[in-house]
Amino acid sequence: MQTRFSTLFLALSACFIPVQVHANETGDTVIAIEHQLFEKHAELKNAQQTQSEQQEILSQRQQALDDSNQQAIKLASSFESAKSELETAYQRMIDEPSTDIASVQERYQAVWQQIKQNQAQQLTAKQAVLEAEDSLSQKNALLRNLETQITELDEGKIRARVERLRQELSPTEQISVSFTNRCQSSMTLAQCDAQTRELALQKAVKTFQTQLVKKTTEESLVQTNIGKSPLNIHVLRSKANKAEFYDGERYRTLMDVTLEARPSDTTACTLLNVDKQYCFEPSHVSGQQFSNEQEIAWVTFSVRSNQYDDQVFVDGVSYGSTPLEVMLPVGQHHLVIKKEGYQTFKQNIALTADRNFRAHLKQKANALKAGDQFADYIAKGSKAPQLVTIVSGEYLLGENAANQYFLDHAFGISATPITVREFDNFVRQTDYQTDAELKNTCTAMIDGEVTAIAKSYWRNPGFKQASNSPVVCISRNDANAYVKWLSQQTGYQYRLPNEDEWEIAARAGSQAKYWWGEEFALGQANTGWSSSPWANISTSPVKAFKPNPLGIYDAVGNVWQWTNNAQGIAKGGAWNFSPEQAIVYERLYLAPSSAANYLGFRVVRAIN
């Protein structure tokens, strides 16, 4: 029979067990795992303490943000009161020029100054919360990783114990036994000799088993369970050194007997009172029975698909999402891959050796609806930008929503402008240099004038950017390079949106100037003079404000966004432009090579 071990046990074996494994060496493996478990439990305890401390830090920072938000509400009320009082004082001064309004002006200025300070506090508090959340996420991941490692080590320890016992039960030994038999008077000498030899062999087998059990490391446990599984002791050879009668009645024989135990594959598990799965290579097959043990080859089956977040079933057992590897016995297996919105993939697979398999899931017909979200898979386990589905149909576009437009195709548009993190992933894989880097210049708006800033580019646009901030200082050439790379990575057609596609997505069915209504609402978007903590300062994180009804963020403000219009048109407004520039039908005309610290982009993916 072939014996297989877990990946963890084999890894440890490389450190502690030579090719020819002996019981003392497998014992060393158990000790090594116990040592690692001790260390990992200590690390887990420290990680739990650190995670608890980070959770408290996050709670404190969230409370500080909540306090700042509450203060903002109070200050807004105070500001309206001070503003009203100032307007009244101005009116009184018109009627009575000698009226002193200095104190009223001072109160107004004081409240205004408090509002600006509060806005700065809000920005700092939000950034602190984001940092604390990121740190907590990392600590949670470390905690889960340690728990997984401990689970694997626990299982590895069981497998090492099983292997140690298996080795302890494997030696071939020769023992000498003496047995005296009182033969019946009716027996011939040959019959008496044969009976005595048989009884001596039985004694040898019993003695050999007793000695074998006593030599095991976990003797007490093995002794308790020895009746549950036979050791299958075989007599290899025997030799009688002496056989004779003495005192006329009793017949004695002295024998050398060579014996060997041949326990079944599951005996070690039974004797240690552990699940029988630990006597076999992990296969993840639940409910497998071991009553009819036979030698079966196991192979590696690797499964991938063109989608992420799918569900894989082999022979009715769920294995999670692709990509994955499982160990399966050779033979016929039934593979099923499911994903909502896609046709279920089913196929019978005949495994005779290690095999890699890739399935292509097809979208269901008429399964799309506006606002559906999805993301394509990129190599190395990462994902393309999150997309929002826009379906074909009639839409009203342009000023006063006066233009009826028929969209003859469905598409997905990125839920947010492309972020610094997403663009950085592209640059790291391609070593791409943007137009701003090549020209050593990115433009900015200074005192109302477009001004070229030397040594400014997407990593250094003139203000602090987080990984979830929209990438800026990006020309249309740069944006097209990104979508070309994204298309190659995913196998789907990505591009920049045209002007109509962008407006359909930004409106989300609204016929007003902004998706929420005709008037600009303070606190709804990051534009210049919008009361946003980032207004006229910098971009905001892409999900700092509520999305429109389709789930699209920054459809108003934050950064101008490139379209593929030949004239070089960007849409949406920006953090340092007035709210009127962020009206859904407004445009900004730019040369395709232009790069500015208020200019980014979002992407579109074709849906067939």
Solvent accessible surface area in square Angstrom, and as a share of the most:
residue,aa,sasa,rsa
1,M,121,0.54
2,Q,102,0.45
3,T,53,0.31
4,R,78,0.28
5,F,44,0.18
6,S,11,0.07
7,T,109,0.64
8,L,44,0.22
9,F,3,0.01
10,L,93,0.46
11,A,58,0.45
12,L,14,0.07
13,S,14,0.09
14,A,91,0.71
15,C,102,0.61
16,F,77,0.32
17,I,17,0.09
18,P,76,0.48
19,V,150,0.86
20,Q,138,0.61
21,V,44,0.25
22,H,103,0.46
23,A,31,0.24
24,N,108,0.55
25,E,33,0.15
26,T,0,0.00
27,G,11,0.11
28,D,72,0.37
29,T,0,0.00
30,V,4,0.02
31,I,110,0.56
32,A,12,0.10
33,I,0,0.00
34,E,74,0.33
35,H,108,0.48
36,Q,51,0.23
37,L,17,0.08
38,F,150,0.63
39,E,75,0.34
40,K,43,0.18
41,H,93,0.42
42,A,47,0.36
43,E,73,0.33
44,L,25,0.12
45,K,148,0.63
46,N,99,0.51
47,A,8,0.06
48,Q,84,0.37
49,Q,106,0.47
50,T,53,0.31
51,Q,45,0.20
52,S,62,0.40
53,E,86,0.39
54,Q,15,0.07
55,Q,79,0.35
56,E,91,0.41
57,I,67,0.34
58,L,24,0.12
59,S,53,0.34
60,Q,105,0.47
61,R,85,0.31
62,Q,67,0.30
63,Q,100,0.45
64,A,53,0.41
65,L,17,0.08
66,D,56,0.29
67,D,76,0.39
68,S,9,0.06
69,N,50,0.26
70,Q,104,0.46
71,Q,76,0.34
72,A,28,0.22
73,I,113,0.57
74,K,139,0.59
75,L,14,0.07
76,A,53,0.41
77,S,73,0.47
78,S,47,0.31
79,F,33,0.14
80,E,105,0.47
81,S,70,0.45
82,A,8,0.06
83,K,84,0.36
84,S,60,0.39
85,E,67,0.30
86,L,21,0.10
87,E,100,0.45
88,T,73,0.43
89,A,1,0.01
90,Y,86,0.33
91,Q,102,0.45
92,R,110,0.40
93,M,63,0.28
94,I,122,0.62
95,D,103,0.54
96,E,96,0.43
97,P,110,0.69
98,S,108,0.69
99,T,30,0.17
100,D,115,0.60
101,I,13,0.07
102,A,47,0.37
103,S,58,0.38
104,V,16,0.09
105,Q,67,0.30
106,E,117,0.52
107,R,111,0.41
108,Y,45,0.17
109,Q,107,0.48
110,A,50,0.39
111,V,20,0.12
112,W,109,0.38
113,Q,95,0.42
114,Q,84,0.37
115,I,24,0.12
116,K,94,0.40
117,Q,93,0.41
118,N,5,0.02
119,Q,28,0.13
120,A,58,0.45
121,Q,93,0.41
122,Q,24,0.11
123,L,28,0.14
124,T,90,0.53
125,A,13,0.10
126,K,56,0.24
127,Q,67,0.30
128,A,22,0.17
129,V,8,0.05
130,L,69,0.34
131,E,100,0.45
132,A,1,0.01
133,E,78,0.35
134,D,80,0.41
135,S,29,0.19
136,L,17,0.08
137,S,63,0.40
138,Q,115,0.51
139,K,50,0.21
140,N,39,0.20
141,A,46,0.36
142,L,91,0.45
143,L,24,0.12
144,R,143,0.52
145,N,73,0.38
146,L,5,0.03
147,E,79,0.35
148,T,71,0.41
149,Q,47,0.21
150,I,14,0.07
151,T,75,0.44
152,E,85,0.38
153,L,8,0.04
154,D,60,0.31
155,E,75,0.34
156,G,1,0.01
157,K,54,0.23
158,I,40,0.20
159,R,7,0.03
160,A,0,0.00
161,R,40,0.15
162,V,1,0.01
163,E,6,0.03
164,R,22,0.08
165,L,4,0.02
166,R,41,0.15
167,Q,43,0.19
168,E,21,0.10
169,L,1,0.00
170,S,58,0.37
171,P,50,0.32
172,T,65,0.38
173,E,42,0.19
174,Q,119,0.53
175,I,18,0.09
176,S,87,0.56
177,V,11,0.06
178,S,46,0.30
179,F,53,0.22
180,T,54,0.31
181,N,15,0.07
182,R,150,0.55
183,C,20,0.12
184,Q,123,0.55
185,S,124,0.80
186,S,95,0.61
187,M,50,0.22
188,T,79,0.46
189,L,113,0.56
190,A,75,0.58
191,Q,98,0.44
192,C,2,0.01
193,D,27,0.14
194,A,61,0.47
195,Q,68,0.30
196,T,0,0.00
197,R,88,0.32
198,E,95,0.43
199,L,56,0.28
200,A,0,0.00
201,L,37,0.19
202,Q,101,0.45
203,K,88,0.37
204,A,0,0.00
205,V,44,0.25
206,K,151,0.64
207,T,42,0.24
208,F,1,0.00
209,Q,62,0.27
210,T,61,0.36
211,Q,67,0.30
212,L,2,0.01
213,V,3,0.02
214,K,128,0.54
215,K,127,0.54
216,T,6,0.04
217,T,85,0.49
218,E,42,0.19
219,E,71,0.32
220,S,91,0.58
221,L,58,0.29
222,V,0,0.00
223,Q,101,0.45
224,T,104,0.60
225,N,5,0.03
226,I,31,0.16
227,G,78,0.75
228,K,134,0.57
229,S,11,0.07
230,P,96,0.60
231,L,4,0.02
232,N,69,0.36
233,I,32,0.16
234,H,73,0.33
235,V,58,0.33
236,L,67,0.33
237,R,157,0.57
238,S,52,0.34
239,K,136,0.58
240,A,29,0.22
241,N,84,0.43
242,K,87,0.37
243,A,40,0.31
244,E,65,0.29
245,F,87,0.36
246,Y,73,0.28
247,D,87,0.45
248,G,67,0.64
249,E,102,0.46
250,R,81,0.30
251,Y,10,0.04
252,R,77,0.28
253,T,0,0.00
254,L,63,0.31
255,M,5,0.02
256,D,34,0.18
257,V,0,0.00
258,T,8,0.04
259,L,0,0.00
260,E,41,0.18
261,A,6,0.04
262,R,116,0.42
263,P,38,0.24
264,S,46,0.30
265,D,18,0.09
266,T,9,0.05
267,T,1,0.01
268,A,4,0.03
269,C,0,0.00
270,T,28,0.17
271,L,0,0.00
272,L,4,0.02
273,N,109,0.56
274,V,30,0.18
275,D,82,0.42
276,K,84,0.36
277,Q,86,0.38
278,Y,29,0.11
279,C,4,0.02
280,F,38,0.16
281,E,25,0.11
282,P,39,0.24
283,S,9,0.06
284,H,119,0.53
285,V,54,0.31
286,S,88,0.57
287,G,63,0.61
288,Q,67,0.30
289,Q,144,0.64
290,F,29,0.12
291,S,97,0.63
292,N,133,0.68
293,E,59,0.26
294,Q,119,0.53
295,E,99,0.45
296,I,65,0.33
297,A,45,0.35
298,W,25,0.09
299,V,13,0.07
300,T,36,0.21
301,F,1,0.00
302,S,16,0.10
303,V,0,0.00
304,R,117,0.43
305,S,4,0.03
306,N,17,0.09
307,Q,6,0.03
308,Y,43,0.16
309,D,98,0.51
310,D,1,0.00
311,Q,100,0.44
312,V,0,0.00
313,F,45,0.19
314,V,1,0.01
315,D,73,0.38
316,G,68,0.65
317,V,36,0.21
318,S,69,0.45
319,Y,37,0.14
320,G,36,0.35
321,S,50,0.32
322,T,14,0.08
323,P,65,0.41
324,L,25,0.13
325,E,122,0.55
326,V,7,0.04
327,M,41,0.19
328,L,1,0.00
329,P,30,0.19
330,V,56,0.32
331,G,32,0.31
332,Q,131,0.58
333,H,18,0.08
334,H,75,0.33
335,L,1,0.01
336,V,17,0.10
337,I,0,0.00
338,K,85,0.36
339,K,36,0.15
340,E,169,0.76
341,G,25,0.24
342,Y,15,0.06
343,Q,93,0.41
344,T,60,0.35
345,F,43,0.18
346,K,131,0.56
347,Q,74,0.33
348,N,107,0.55
349,I,1,0.01
350,A,52,0.41
351,L,2,0.01
352,T,118,0.68
353,A,59,0.46
354,D,103,0.53
355,R,91,0.33
356,N,128,0.66
357,F,27,0.11
358,R,149,0.55
359,A,2,0.01
360,H,115,0.51
361,L,5,0.02
362,K,126,0.54
363,Q,58,0.26
364,K,101,0.43
365,A,87,0.67
366,N,158,0.81
367,A,43,0.34
368,L,60,0.30
369,K,135,0.57
370,A,52,0.41
371,G,24,0.23
372,D,38,0.20
373,Q,92,0.41
374,F,29,0.12
375,A,2,0.01
376,D,1,0.01
377,Y,46,0.17
378,I,3,0.02
379,A,54,0.42
380,K,184,0.78
381,G,53,0.51
382,S,43,0.28
383,K,106,0.45
384,A,5,0.04
385,P,6,0.04
386,Q,70,0.31
387,L,0,0.00
388,V,0,0.00
389,T,0,0.00
390,I,2,0.01
391,V,41,0.23
392,S,58,0.37
393,G,21,0.20
394,E,115,0.52
395,Y,50,0.19
396,L,67,0.33
397,L,8,0.04
398,G,12,0.11
399,E,105,0.47
400,N,125,0.64
401,A,8,0.06
402,A,76,0.59
403,N,90,0.46
404,Q,127,0.57
405,Y,62,0.24
406,F,126,0.52
407,L,1,0.00
408,D,108,0.56
409,H,64,0.28
410,A,20,0.15
411,F,0,0.00
412,G,0,0.00
413,I,1,0.01
414,S,1,0.01
415,A,4,0.03
416,T,16,0.09
417,P,0,0.00
418,I,1,0.00
419,T,8,0.05
420,V,24,0.14
421,R,141,0.51
422,E,47,0.21
423,F,0,0.00
424,D,21,0.11
425,N,47,0.24
426,F,4,0.02
427,V,19,0.11
428,R,173,0.63
429,Q,78,0.35
430,T,56,0.33
431,D,123,0.64
432,Y,56,0.21
433,Q,103,0.46
434,T,0,0.00
435,D,21,0.11
436,A,0,0.00
437,E,51,0.23
438,L,118,0.59
439,K,118,0.50
440,N,76,0.39
441,T,40,0.23
442,C,1,0.01
443,T,36,0.21
444,A,10,0.08
445,M,56,0.25
446,I,81,0.41
447,D,141,0.73
448,G,61,0.58
449,E,118,0.53
450,V,94,0.54
451,T,49,0.28
452,A,66,0.51
453,I,60,0.31
454,A,72,0.56
455,K,149,0.63
456,S,6,0.04
457,Y,59,0.22
458,W,2,0.01
459,R,115,0.42
460,N,81,0.42
461,P,3,0.02
462,G,67,0.64
463,F,33,0.14
464,K,160,0.68
465,Q,34,0.15
466,A,48,0.37
467,S,51,0.33
468,N,42,0.21
469,S,5,0.03
470,P,0,0.00
471,V,0,0.00
472,V,0,0.00
473,C,0,0.00
474,I,0,0.00
475,S,0,0.00
476,R,34,0.13
477,N,70,0.36
478,D,0,0.00
479,A,0,0.00
480,N,66,0.34
481,A,27,0.21
482,Y,2,0.01
483,V,8,0.05
484,K,133,0.56
485,W,15,0.05
486,L,0,0.00
487,S,28,0.18
488,Q,124,0.55
489,Q,58,0.26
490,T,21,0.12
491,G,67,0.65
492,Y,54,0.20
493,Q,109,0.49
494,Y,8,0.03
495,R,56,0.21
496,L,1,0.01
497,P,0,0.00
498,N,46,0.23
499,E,22,0.10
500,D,50,0.26
501,E,0,0.00
502,W,3,0.01
503,E,9,0.04
504,I,4,0.02
505,A,1,0.01
506,A,5,0.04
507,R,8,0.03
508,A,20,0.15
509,G,67,0.65
510,S,24,0.15
511,Q,112,0.50
512,A,18,0.14
513,K,75,0.32
514,Y,7,0.03
515,W,43,0.15
516,W,57,0.20
517,G,21,0.20
518,E,93,0.42
519,E,136,0.61
520,F,43,0.18
521,A,34,0.26
522,L,122,0.61
523,G,46,0.44
524,Q,41,0.18
525,A,4,0.03
526,N,1,0.01
527,T,0,0.00
528,G,0,0.00
529,W,171,0.60
530,S,0,0.00
531,S,58,0.37
532,S,5,0.03
533,P,15,0.09
534,W,6,0.02
535,A,15,0.11
536,N,64,0.33
537,I,104,0.53
538,S,9,0.06
539,T,5,0.03
540,S,0,0.00
541,P,17,0.11
542,V,7,0.04
543,K,126,0.54
544,A,37,0.28
545,F,28,0.11
546,K,135,0.57
547,P,45,0.29
548,N,4,0.02
549,P,104,0.65
550,L,33,0.16
551,G,14,0.13
552,I,3,0.02
553,Y,41,0.16
554,D,12,0.06
555,A,4,0.03
556,V,10,0.05
557,G,0,0.00
558,N,1,0.00
559,V,0,0.00
560,W,0,0.00
561,Q,0,0.00
562,W,0,0.00
563,T,0,0.00
564,N,64,0.33
565,N,40,0.21
566,A,95,0.73
567,Q,121,0.54
568,G,0,0.00
569,I,0,0.00
570,A,0,0.00
571,K,1,0.00
572,G,1,0.01
573,G,0,0.00
574,A,0,0.00
575,W,18,0.06
576,N,21,0.11
577,F,24,0.10
578,S,36,0.23
579,P,17,0.11
580,E,107,0.48
581,Q,58,0.26
582,A,1,0.00
583,I,14,0.07
584,V,9,0.05
585,Y,44,0.17
586,E,53,0.24
587,R,103,0.38
588,L,32,0.16
589,Y,118,0.45
590,L,33,0.16
591,A,56,0.43
592,P,52,0.32
593,S,41,0.27
594,S,31,0.20
595,A,9,0.07
596,A,1,0.01
597,N,10,0.05
598,Y,6,0.02
599,L,0,0.00
600,G,0,0.00
601,F,1,0.00
602,R,3,0.01
603,V,0,0.00
604,V,0,0.00
605,R,5,0.02
606,A,28,0.21
607,I,12,0.06
608,N,180,0.92
